[in-house]
Amino acid sequence: MSKKYASKVDANQKEIIQAFRRMGCSVAPTHNAGKGFPDLVVGFQGVNFMVEIKDGNKPPSAQKLTPDQIKFHDEWRGQICIVNCVDDCVDLLNNVHLKQGTKT
């Protein structure tokens, strides 16, 4: 894996982390883990989410997963998602509530 991917931080990462925390989540930034590991691990109401951040302000071609990220996503046997704006964060958490019979 190229080192340029291991420590790359998307421009919207701080905003995404703050949004998750405002909604009552615990957040562990993991973008330095490398080898395609997602940018965040987010905990909410007993559920953990592996979250890959992409910058929604960039053109779609610049939001593509890296080869290491594609491999990780393809081989991971648990939950993993991609967010590129605060609205995606809200949607993710609302899906948890909908499955539990409530809504934020």
N, C-alpha and C positions, 0 to 999 in steps of 0.2 A: 504494500500500500504506500502511496505517496504521502510524505509528511505534510504536504500542503492541505490535505483533507483532514488530518488528525486534529488540528487545532483551529480549523476554520469556524468562525462564529457568524451566523447570519445576522444581517443588520437589524432584524426584528426580534432577535432572541430575547433581549431585555424586556421588551414590551410583552412578549408571549409569556415569559416567566412571571412578570408582574400581574398579568391578567389571571393566570392560573392561581396565583397566591391570593389575589383579591376574592376569588370565588371559593376560597377555603381549602385549596390543595396544598400539599407539600410537594416541593419540586427539587430534584437533584439534577443539576447540569452534568451531562456525561459526554459532551461533544469531544472531549480529549481522549476518550477511551480508544478511538480508532477502530480500524477493521470494519467499518460500516455500522458500528454501534450507534443507535439513535442519539439525538442531541439531549433528550431529557427523559428522566423517569419521573412520572407524576403520580402522586397518591391522592385518591379521592374516595371517601366513604368505604374504605376497605378494599378498594380496587386499585391496582397499579396499571399505569399506561406507559408504554414505550412510545415516545413522540419524536418524530423527525421533523425539524423545522425547515421550511423553505420560504424564501422571501417572496411574498405575493406581489411585491412591486416590480419584480424582475419579469422579463418575458418568459413564457413557458420553457423555451429552450435553455434558459439559465436556471430553471428550477428542477431540472432532471436529477434523478438520483445518480450518484457516482457508481462506478462498477462495484466497489466494495459494499455500498449501501444496497444495491440491487441484490447482490449475493446474500447479504444478511437478511433482507426482507424475505427472499425466496426460501431460505433455510430455517427461519425462525418459526417455531411451532406454537407460539403464543400470540397475544395481541400486539399489534404495532400499527401506528397510524402516522399520517403526514398532516401537519397544520401549516398554513401560510398566512394566517391573520387571526386576530382576536375572536372574530365570529366563529372560526373553526374550533377554537377552544370552548366557546359557549356551546356549540352544537355537540361536541364530544361529551361534555358533562351532562347536557340535557338528555342525551341517549341513555346515560346511566340512570337518571331519574325516571325516564319513560319505562325502562325495563323494570324498575322498582315500583312503578305505579304512581310516581309523583313527578312534578316538574319544577325547575328553579324559577 
